Amino acid sequence: MVNLSDFSSFFIANWKLNGNIDFIKDYFSKLQLNSKNGVVICAPNIYLNLLQKNNKNLFSGAQDVSKYHEGAFTGETSVNMLNDLGVDFCLVGHSERRQYFHENNREVLSKSNNLIEKKIIPVICIGETLEDRQKKITKNVLSKQLEECVPSNSNFQNALIAYEPIWAIGTGLTPKLDEIDEVHDFIRNFDKKFKNFKILYGGSVKASNSIDIVSLNNVNGCLIGGSSLKIDEFNKIIE
Ligand code: PGA
């Protein structure tokens, strides 16, 4: 299992439904790692065993996992299957899974539990909609997600939290730095066990804003979608 304490920050690439074999070859020939940060590449499942890992600071991740262990569930991939491939991390509760595939907090909790049991690190994603933010109920929404999605046996060594305001994902919009700071501070203090958790920010992270975002006190890395597909941009972010 990855020792999360070995790194001050994590940078997680979420390729979503993108990439192919040529893309992967080119990507890893250009990826420039440094030893301070952990880097995780979350690829579509079919490519997971093509991803390079060095088990020092480069790791592989899935973008979702089935809540079922086995049986007649066409199209699903189980925690055991990810474990067989040596996958280190798995996103859970990404807003696109919630929005397009109706994933709910109960499922996020159950998937996170199953992953922890198999020593795969769940990256538990939470975030508010634009409407929530405008109604000033961001903290209520996040509280409910934290209460209902984060397993009771999780800790800073076996799980990560990613705060991703839904309205910032893929839109080029980001909250102001003090707004990100405020939310991360809120999550950090929500439960005493979150004191040492790594809390990542996601949503329109790019090379030009990542330095400011990760320099915030309670931000311990980023979850990066669009910009992780451009290797030159991603190299600058993880630099
Ligand atoms: P984005 O996506 O960086 O393209 O906004 C982030 C994510 O979906 O995790």
Residues whose N, C-alpha, C, O or C-beta is under 5 A from the ligand:
A	BS01	PGA	N14 A168 I169 G170 T171 G202 G203 S204 V205 L223 I224 G225 G226 S227
